Amino acid sequence: MTNKLYVGGLSYATTDKQLEELFAAHGTVESARVITDKFTGRSKGFGFVEMGSGAEAQKAIQALNGTEFDGRSLTVNEARPQEKRSGFGGDRRGGGRRDRW
């Protein structure tokens, strides 16, 4: 079991500190981060928490998944590895523009 958790259903007002405090009751929190939009800075309503061990992560999942926090129902589960993304706009090799005569 990994010690990195996905936390969904967060209020848009939730801060990194609040997220850390919520999970600290269930073990050592290595990091807690609410994901924000890079253009607006507004929360996207989810985040990631890294616990000190897999056992602490499992304990936090059992204790917090489906509970209410700040008026919203939380989804807490093991984080999946980030999928590799392709470059913006896909593959741009080859072709090129030809001048028309």
C-alpha positions as CSV (number, residue, x, y, z in Angstrom):
1,M,0.0,0.0,0.0
2,T,1.2,3.4,-0.9
3,N,1.1,6.3,1.6
4,K,-0.2,8.9,-0.8
5,L,-3.9,9.6,-0.7
6,Y,-6.4,11.3,-3.0
7,V,-9.0,13.5,-1.2
8,G,-12.0,14.5,-3.3
9,G,-15.1,16.5,-2.4
10,L,-13.2,19.3,-0.7
11,S,-14.9,22.7,-0.2
12,Y,-13.4,25.4,-2.5
13,A,-12.4,27.3,0.7
14,T,-10.3,24.4,2.2
15,T,-6.7,25.2,2.8
16,D,-3.6,23.0,2.8
17,K,-3.3,23.6,6.6
18,Q,-6.9,22.5,7.2
19,L,-6.3,19.4,5.1
20,E,-3.2,18.6,7.1
21,E,-5.0,19.1,10.4
22,L,-7.8,16.8,9.4
23,F,-5.5,13.9,8.5
24,A,-3.0,14.5,11.5
25,A,-5.6,12.9,13.8
26,H,-4.9,9.6,12.0
27,G,-1.1,9.6,11.8
28,T,1.9,11.5,10.6
29,V,1.2,13.8,7.7
30,E,4.3,14.2,5.5
31,S,2.5,16.7,3.1
32,A,-1.0,18.0,2.4
33,R,-1.9,19.9,-0.7
34,V,-5.1,21.3,-2.1
35,I,-4.9,21.4,-5.9
36,T,-5.6,24.8,-7.4
37,D,-6.2,26.1,-10.9
38,K,-2.9,27.6,-12.2
39,F,-4.7,30.6,-13.9
40,T,-7.2,31.6,-11.2
41,G,-5.6,30.2,-8.1
42,R,-9.0,28.8,-7.1
43,S,-9.2,25.3,-5.5
44,K,-10.3,22.5,-7.8
45,G,-12.1,20.7,-4.9
46,F,-9.5,17.9,-4.4
47,G,-6.1,17.4,-3.0
48,F,-3.4,14.9,-2.0
49,V,-2.1,13.9,1.4
50,E,1.0,11.9,2.0
51,M,1.0,9.9,5.3
52,G,4.0,8.6,7.2
53,S,3.3,5.0,6.3
54,G,1.0,2.7,4.4
55,A,-0.7,1.6,7.7
56,E,-1.4,5.3,8.6
57,A,-2.8,5.9,5.1
58,Q,-5.1,2.9,5.4
59,K,-6.3,4.1,8.9
60,A,-7.1,7.5,7.4
61,I,-9.0,6.0,4.5
62,Q,-11.1,4.0,6.9
63,A,-11.7,6.9,9.2
64,L,-12.4,9.7,6.7
65,N,-13.9,8.2,3.5
66,G,-17.5,9.2,3.3
67,T,-17.4,11.6,6.2
68,E,-18.5,15.2,6.1
69,F,-16.0,18.0,6.2
70,D,-16.9,21.7,5.9
71,G,-20.3,20.7,4.6
72,R,-19.1,18.3,1.9
73,S,-18.8,14.6,1.8
74,L,-15.2,13.4,1.4
75,T,-13.9,10.7,-0.9
76,V,-10.6,9.4,0.4
77,N,-8.7,6.6,-1.3
78,E,-5.2,5.5,-2.5
79,A,-3.8,7.9,-5.1
80,R,-3.1,6.4,-8.5
81,P,0.1,7.3,-10.2
82,Q,-0.2,10.4,-12.4
83,E,-0.8,9.5,-16.0
84,K,1.8,10.6,-18.6
85,R,0.4,13.4,-20.6
86,S,1.2,14.1,-24.2
87,G,2.4,17.5,-25.3
88,F,-0.1,20.3,-26.0
89,G,-2.0,19.7,-29.2
90,G,-0.6,16.2,-29.9
91,D,2.1,15.2,-32.2
92,R,3.3,18.0,-34.5
93,R,6.0,16.2,-36.4
94,G,6.3,16.0,-40.1
95,G,4.2,17.7,-42.7
96,G,4.9,21.3,-42.5
97,R,3.3,23.9,-44.7
98,R,3.8,23.8,-48.4
99,D,3.6,27.0,-50.4
100,R,1.0,26.8,-53.2
101,W,2.1,27.9,-56.6
